[in-house]
Amino acid sequence: MFEAIAIMLGTIIGAGIFGIPYVVYQAGFLTGVVLMVVIAVAITLIHLYIGEIALSTAKIHQLTGYAEKYLGVKGKYLMFVSAFFGFYGALLAYIIGEGQALAALFGGSPVWYSLGFFAIAAFLVYKGMNIVKKADFFLTFLVLLIVFVIALIGAPHLNVNNLKDFNLAKILIPYGVIFFAMGGVSAVPQLREVLKGREKKIKKAIIIGTGIPLLVYLLFTFMVIGISGSMITEVATVGLGRIVGESMVIFGNLFAVFAMTTSFLTLGLALKSTYMLDFKVKPALAWLLTVILPFIMFLLGLHSFVKVIGLAGALGGSMEGLLILLIVKKLKDKRERQPEYQISKNPILIGLLALLFVGGIIFTLWHL
């Protein structure tokens, strides 16, 4: 059970945490809290749905495999398109964020640091260093520790006046970034392997594994906005360091650098593997397809960390959610085994989730 929850935490909690405070501040702290809870509930339901799908299927697949099985070949490619936005948006965001964090640590131009980071990280993806999987697992628990340390160090600098804003008209501004940071559907099929013979516990693991990140994000956002106020930055630790002092500059930004490095390598290796396994692409070409697009987008001037992860979350995450809802509609007639739990398929619930996802996509595109 602990391992299953840890897998969920390791997949969900990552570099996306650094962008949440900035967009929540734009909407107002209380506005952002409401949206964060709504999205957490919606994503928990999506995680539970994909868990039911996995338990209703004889063999274990990844998302593209379930999409192909229940929606056909078109479903497989649509699911890959949703992953396309999520993967490439994240890789580009980490290139941008690394530059900003390194510039805060050492001074100089963020652009040059971003280019230097990309050169090293792209080489490591080419070499296929699987050690990053262990680093990512360690990072999950480091994140939890860091958030509490920031709370302790930053508490004397907290200003509650920064935490009183609520504006319903701005409630969807943080949508994409929060969705990006909360998503963990790719981890759910693994739980069936980890809890083999104890599949009834998958539901509990999903709820706990999605609930803990929500609490961590709420605490981190509370502290960052309470401390930074109008001096908040796109990569949260950069602004924190300017206010709290030298210890936070070093401590917070070293943490950001490490978190985004492991996230880049984990996603880069996963995308490279997808090209090789699912589309039978040779390793060298798979590597090139993985790294060239975010590099070109960065050279073209896409340098906003939160806008990029917001777009990745709104488009990639919402499309993924909509496709999972379509699979759920097909599930009843195509079950291969009786699942250990079932989630309500109430048309009103499905409709509300679909409305949230479609509305998030439309608003994000319009707002950007």
Number of C-alpha atoms within 10 A of each C-alpha: 14 9 12 24 20 17 22 28 24 22 22 25 27 22 28 28 25 26 27 32 32 27 25 27 28 18 22 24 24 19 24 30 20 14 21 24 16 13 22 20 17 20 22 23 21 23 27 23 25 24 27 23 23 24 24 21 19 11 10 16 15 14 23 20 18 23 24 18 16 22 19 12 14 11 20 19 14 18 25 20 17 22 21 16 20 26 24 25 25 28 28 27 28 30 27 27 29 30 24 29 27 23 19 21 19 12 11 13 13 21 19 14 22 24 18 14 20 24 13 12 19 21 15 16 23 20 11 19 13 13 11 19 16 11 16 22 16 12 23 21 14 13 20 16 12 16 18 15 14 20 19 11 12 20 14 10 14 18 14 13 10 18 20 11 14 17 13 13 9 14 20 21 24 29 27 32 29 29 30 29 25 28 26 24 26 14 23 26 22 18 23 20 13 16 16 11 9 12 18 15 17 26 22 15 23 25 17 17 25 26 17 17 23 22 13 17 24 20 15 23 27 22 26 28 29 24 25 26 21 13 14 23 22 19 26 25 27 26 25 26 20 15 16 18 11 13 11 20 22 19 16 23 26 17 19 26 21 16 25 24 24 23 24 26 26 22 18 25 24 16 22 24 19 17 18 17 13 11 10 11 16 12 16 12 12 21 24 14 15 26 23 12 15 22 20 12 14 18 12 9 9 16 21 16 24 25 22 25 32 34 24 28 32 31 29 27 28 27 23 26 27 21 20 24 20 17 22 19 15 13 16 12 8 13 16 14 11 12 16 15 16 15 13 9 14 8 10 9 13 18 13 12 22 20 13 18 24 18 15 23 24 12 15 22 13 8 10 10
